[in-house]
Amino acid sequence: MEAPASARLGLRENWWQFSLYTAVTLLVGMTIGVERVALPPLAYRAFGITSILTTVSFISAFGAVKSVMNLVSGRLSDRRGRKGILLAGWAFAVPYALLIIFATAWWEVIVANLFLGVNQALTWTMSVTAKIDLVGPTNRGLAVGVDESAGYVGVGLGGFAAGLLVSSYGLRPAPYVLALGVVVLGALVTLGPAKETVHFARSESSARPGSGPADVPPAEQATQPRRSAPPLRRLATYMSWHDRSMLAVCQAGFFNKFADSLVAAFFPLYLSRRGISLAEVGVLVGVYAWVWGLGQVAAGALADRIGRKLPITLGTFLIASGLALFVATAAHGAWFAGAALMGLGMALAYPNLITTVGDTADPTWRGGALGVYRLWRDGGYAVGPLVLGAIAGAAGISAAIWAGVALLGLSGVALLALFHETHPQRRHAEPAWRTHPEWTAS
């Protein structure tokens, strides 16, 4: 897939394809949004599950598969392109919905979430990578903000629609019929008008000044053979340890998903035990997702102007504050304020964590770097429900939420200590792989 002459970078130049991939991301978000409202109550009502840890196990299954497939899909997309992997992701959502509709035991629901994890890893990873490919470095924060905004507006829409369907037609099959319809529409958009974007990344890498080894003068770099992408193990080590800013980003993403796990799996149980109807739970989860979703466009654009560190760090502390409101008070108004505060924190942190990886990685191995970050981030989905579920089983859901508050606070402190600005015009040093090329050498 050689870069065609028309592979010009920029949001304005590629607005139509950017819009199509934005629509794809919204549909990806709707798919997961259905589950957030409809699935946790199913454990008790359909299968008689009373253990909190067993109830939230579907999130761990989802996160374990999604984190690994993020890594695989990101790496593979650097070699094979984005569109085919995205289309394969839609195919994995079909057995997810069908398995839940016809499940007669909880283990079948767990298996269904393995398929959902693959679906979300392949579709969402590819849709955001495609947008970064299209716009280039100038509006990278805005591009990721639009992507994540569309996705989490979709989560809110899916959750809201699922709440209405559950209230009117029950926990099965109506919400998952909706999910199947969303999947079919997403596959049609991907198969039809959406185009391959990997050649934009290759074009950006070829045009980037000083993209060669750090010890070669810029004037001579054009004559140097371009290095191939680093081996996966070396790339993972670089992202997870050698580059301390990327270490800070990876841990922030990891604990970010502890908070999101609380909303996805614990809040429906926590709130329903306090007399909140599932329809109201859907609205509350929708507030969280919509503030998160709609705020990310502005947050991404803000980070393009002031840098990444302040929005990410402030957002992490706001998430912790919003969580605290849920257990510090029993007032319904405070719960909605906490949901909005968490959504604002997510809006500031979530897209800009992805953007920092785009700032740091060479475009030729950007997909793999995003895969490593998303391995860590969605690993929080795998570990978080188990840790928090164990705490909830021993001391109650309130204790699990307080544990989430503490972990997010510590994550914010780590960002203050380790993270150095990555914005291309605001950073004080080149990415670590430029000054230590041996860390990413083939």
C-alpha positions, 0 to 999 in steps of 0.5 A: 500500500504505497502512499498515493499522491493525494495523501495530504495530511490535515483535517480539512483536506480529509474531512469526509473520511474523518467524518466517516471514521467518527461515525464508526467510533460512535457506533462502536461506543453504542455497542459497549453502552448497551452492556453497561446498563443491561448486563449487571442486573442480568446476573441476579435476575436471570442467573441468580448470581449474588456474589459481587465478584462473580457479577463483575467478572464479565468486565475482567474477561472483557478487559483481559481480551481487549488489552491483549488484542489492542497490542496485536491489532495495533502492531498488525495494523502498521504492517497490514493497514487499518480497514481490514482489521476494523472490519474483522472487529465488527464480525466478532460482535455478532456472536457476543450479542447472540450468546447473551440473548440465548445464554442459559448460564453465566459462563456463557455471558463471560464467553460472550464478553471475550468476543466483545473484548475482541470487537472493541479492541479491533474497532476502536483501536483502528478508528482512532488510529485512522483519525490520527493518520489522516490529520497529522501532527498539527491537530492531533489533540483535536482529532483524538478528542473528536474520536473519543467524544464520538465514542462516549456519546455513543456509550451514553446513547447506547446506555440510555436506549438500553435503559428504555428498552429494559424498562419496556421489554425486559433484560433480554433480548431487546437491548442486544437486538439493538446492538446487532443493528448497530454492528450491521450498520458499522460494518456497512460503513466500514466495508463501503465508503471508509478508506484505508489510511495507513499510507497517510502515516507512512507519508507523515513519517517520510516528511517528518524533519529529523525522523532519522537516528538522533546521531545523524545530521538532519540534512543527511537523514533523507539518504539514510535507510528508514529503520523498521519498527522495533520488535514488539518486546523492545517496544513494550519495554520502551513504552513501559519503562525506558520512557518515564513519560510513557510509564506515567501515561500507561499507569494513568490509563491503567487506573483510569479503567479502575474508575470506569469499571466502577461505573460500568459494573458497580454503580448499577448495583450500588444505585439499584440497592438504594432504590434507583430504577434502571431507567434512572441508572441509565440516565446517570450513566448517560450523564457521565458518558455524555459529559465525558464524550462532549467534553473531549473535543474541547479538551483535545483542542485545549491540549493542542494549545496549552500542552498535555500535562495539565489537562491529564493531571487535573482530569485524573484528580477530578475523576477521584473527586467525582467518585468520592461524591458517590460515597460521601453523600446519599443525595441524588443531586450529588450523585449526578454532580459526581457523574458530571465531575467524573465525566469532565475528568475523563474528558480532560485525561482520556483523549490526551493520554492517547495523544501523548503516545501519538506525540512520542511515537514515530508514525511508522510504529505508531500503531504498535505504540498505541497498542502497548498503551492500550494494553496497559490501559485496558489491563485496568479493565481486567485487574480492576474489577477483580481487586475492587470486587474482592474489596466489595465482597469483604467490606461493601461496595462503598469501600471499593469506591473509596479504594478507587478514589485513593488509587486515582489520587496516587495516579495523579501524584505519579503524573506530577512526578514522572510526566514531561510535556510531549506536545511537539512545540512545548516539550523541552526535550526530544522523545527518549527514543531519539536520544537513546536509539538503542532502546527501539533499535530493530 
